[in-house]
Amino acid sequence: MKFHDISMAIHEDMQVWEDSDSKRLNVKRETNAHITESTITMNLHTGTHIDAPLHMINDADTFETIPMNQLIRQVKVLNLQSATDGITRADLQAHPIKKGDFLLFQTKNSFHQDQSFDFQFIYLTEDGADYLIEKDIIGVGIDTLGIERSQQGNPTHRKLFRKQKIILEGLRLAHINPGNYFMVAAPLKMIGTEAAPARVFLFEQDIS
C-alpha cells in the first residue's frame, strides 16, 4: 500500500512562522554514561499542525473537541498553483467541491520549502473561506504555516472556526499529484490547547 508523508521535518533549523526566534524548536540534550535524554521547547504552531477554535476565538473549543474521525478520512488534493496571491472564491469555483469534503490546497507554497519564511505566501482569502462554508466542507489544509496572511481581525480563521471547520497547516505537497486520497492526520493527544502538532499521511487507496 503506497502512502506519502506530507508532514514537515522537525529540527532546530526548520522554517518557522515569520522567521521568529520565539517559534524555533529548542533542544536540550544530556548524556550521562550511556543514557541520552532530550528535552524540547516547541510552539504548538511550529511545523505541521492542526488548529482548534481557541487559537483565534476567546474561550472557544480546545483541541480535544475535534473528532478523530474527521482527521482520518477521505480527502481531495486540489491544484491551486494558479493562485497568485490569495485563494479566492473564483479560484475555488474552478474545482468540484461537495458538501462533506476535506480539501488540501497545493499552491506555489509547496515549491518554497527552504529554511526561510516566505512573507508573501499564498493564503485563503475571506471570500474563499465564505465559499468553503457555503459548500459545507469538513476541513481544509494548506501547504504553508498559516491559512491567512496579514488579514486584520483574522477573518479566514474565525469564520471557519465559527462553523466548526478544521484547519490543518504546514503541509508538504510538492510531491503529491492532485486527486483523492485517504488521510491519516495523527495529532498529539493534547488537552486544553489551541493546537497540536501532527504527523500526516496520504494513502493512495481507500483503507476506510
Buried (B, 14 or more C-beta within 10 A) or exposed (E): EEBBEBBBEBEEEBBBBEEEEEBBBEEEEEEEEEEEEEEEEBBBBBBBBBBBBBBBBEEBBBBBEBEEEBBBBBBBBBBBBEBEEBBBBEBBEEBEBEEEBBBBBBBBBBEBEEEEBBEEBBBBBBBBBBBBBEBEBBBBBBBBBBBBBEBEEBBBBBBBBEEBBBBBBBBBBEEBEBEEBBBBBBBBEBEEBBBBBBBBBBBBEEEE
